[in-house]
Amino acid sequence: MVPPPTRRIWAEGAAGRIEVLLDAPPGTPLGLGIVAHPQPLLGGSARHKVPHVLAHALRDQGWLALRPNFRGVGGSEGVHDRGEGEARDLLQLARQARAGHPGLPLALLGFSFGAYVQSHVAARLAAAGEAARHVLLAGLPVGRVEDSMDYQPAQLPGAWLVHGECDERASLPALLQWARPRRQPVWVIPGADHFFTARLHLLRELVAVQCAAT
């Protein structure tokens, strides 16, 4: 069956309404996925190619995929909050989605700045006894990067971290240095840059492997 087209819906965040792109499977959803986009100060939005691919990979596995725009992007209200307010918004969105679809497993996916935000959302849900079933973070930044933020991700046992060997924006050595004492596995895609150019199909395959295990 052909999936329905992407729809725009609205959710309530801590700073006002959130614009969300929704990709639904053709049948009854098997799970809920929230996909977070890269740094809005560098042009990131829910329509960026990486969150687009991640959301469609979820949809193709039968999951309902939500792609929120962060504060100040598209129709979302509020102003950029360096990740803290954005994490509160996604935490609220996750709880709203679960309330609307009780019993379905939750997946949290993010790319770049969105991966950093999702690390904190995942940690807070786990601490509250509401852990997501799957967490997949691509291009997770650690330390100081070009947007002048100092990224300190939350610890994520069980999360899948995916990184390009040649990532020119989020340092792979910095990520490995952060991951090593935490015994956090990292999937490294040889030759891939920050945007997984010509290798986005590998992200789709990783999503399929994770979701097929649900």
LINTAGI-V302485 format. One record per backbone hydrogen bond with DSSP energy under -1.0 kcal/mol. CO is the residue of the C=O (numbers start at 1). NH is the residue of the N-H. If there is no record, write none. Layout:
# LINTAGI-V302485
{{CO | NH} {CO | NH}}
This chain:
# LINTAGI-V302485
{{7 | 22} {9 | 20} {11 | 18} {13 | 16} {16 | 13} {17 | 77} {18 | 11} {19 | 69} {20 | 9} {21 | 67} {22 | 7} {23 | 65} {31 | 64} {32 | 107} {33 | 66} {34 | 109} {36 | 111} {39 | 42} {39 | 44} {40 | 43} {45 | 48} {48 | 52} {49 | 53} {50 | 54} {51 | 55} {52 | 56} {53 | 57} {54 | 58} {55 | 59} {56 | 60} {58 | 61} {58 | 63} {59 | 62} {62 | 30} {64 | 33} {65 | 23} {66 | 35} {67 | 21} {70 | 73} {73 | 76} {81 | 84} {83 | 87} {84 | 88} {85 | 89} {86 | 90} {87 | 91} {88 | 92} {89 | 93} {90 | 94} {91 | 95} {92 | 96} {93 | 97} {94 | 98} {95 | 99} {96 | 100} {97 | 101} {101 | 104} {105 | 32} {106 | 133} {106 | 134} {107 | 34} {108 | 136} {109 | 36} {110 | 138} {111 | 114} {112 | 116} {113 | 117} {114 | 118} {115 | 119} {116 | 120} {117 | 121} {118 | 122} {119 | 123} {120 | 124} {121 | 125} {122 | 126} {123 | 127} {124 | 128} {125 | 130} {126 | 129} {134 | 108} {135 | 160} {136 | 110} {137 | 162} {138 | 112} {143 | 151} {145 | 148} {149 | 145} {151 | 143} {156 | 159} {160 | 137} {161 | 187} {162 | 139} {163 | 189} {164 | 167} {171 | 175} {172 | 176} {173 | 177} {174 | 178} {175 | 179} {176 | 180} {179 | 184} {180 | 183} {187 | 163} {189 | 165} {189 | 192} {192 | 166} {193 | 196} {196 | 199} {199 | 202} {200 | 204} {201 | 205} {202 | 206} {203 | 207} {204 | 208} {205 | 209} {206 | 210} {207 | 211} {208 | 212} {210 | 213} {211 | 214}}
